[in-house]
Amino acid sequence: MAQRDVKNRIASVKNIEKITRAMEMVAAARLRRAEQRIAALRPYAGAIRRMTRQAAEAAENIPSLPILSEHESERTIAIVLVTRDRGLAGAFNSQILRAGLRAGAEHEEQGRSVVYYAAGRRGVSTLRFRKKDPVGEYVGFTDRPAYANARDIADDVMTAYVDGQVDRVEIFYNGYVSALTQEVRRETLLPLQQATILEASEGDDEDTGHHALVEYEPDPEEILRRLVPDYVEISIFRALLESTASEHGARMTAMRNASENAGELIEDLTLEMNRARQAEITQEIMEVVAGAESLT
């Protein structure tokens, strides 16, 4: 490769490195804001989910309200995939899509039909490409989701459940652990009798071994009627916020790795250019020596 070509390639890689470092800094700033939103929501979300679980345990009979009725059989499963509108975040979107589609394939192998709801353009486009058009599409807000966005998704899945269009609702999203770690989480939202909140396995639902006596007014059945819609909405909103923070963490890591790789490539290209220059100088010296010898 000629020196000029190597120089042009080095300049191109340096420009890419500047872009990736800038994107890393932007992702880091957005990550801090996303962490603050998660920190503010987690106590409230944990309280709603805990109260819903406790009310369900205290209720002698789950009320016959449609949203609380467990269907006789599970013929249709709704899978909600929480992805993002943008890429450049490593395997962030693909791991959610793989997990959701794998779960859908497992349900289909057991004779159930599957319908998909997708938040984020990446999820929508992938499902369409695979000929699995989502029945619900929610895009344009993944950088900063609002509670109203979660309510829109919750209204659609709850309506589908109440109308008998689906018999189970599952959600897949990237849970935020740290800037370097995101984990795929799979939760059951409906029916309440099988919901993830009844498992009491999450950190915000820790069992300390001490149980306070709770008197319900009105009765736990009535409280459960009021809590369940809030529980579905807050669970989806929490998934959206966790996914947003996870995206910024994944993008920050991906851009840092890209910058480091660009730096290594620049070093390799610089070394190649220096070797080519040294070879040219050596060749010129040999030509001068040969010319001098020919004159003697």
Secondary structure, DSSP 8 states (H G I E B T S, - for coil): --HHHHHHHHHHHHHHHHHHHHHHHHHHHHHHHHHHHHHHHHHHHHHHHHHHHHHHHH-SS----GGG---SS--EEEEEEE--S---STTHHHHHHHHHHHHHHHHHHTT-EEEEEEESHHHHHHHHHTT---SEEE-S-TTS--HHHHHHHHHHHHHHHHTTS-SEEEEEEEEE--SS-EEEEEEEEESGGG-GGGG--SGGG---S-------SS-HHHHHHHHHHHHHHHHHHHHHHHHHHHHHHHHHHHHHHHHHHHHHHHHHHHHHHHHHHHHHHHHHHHHHHHHHHHH-
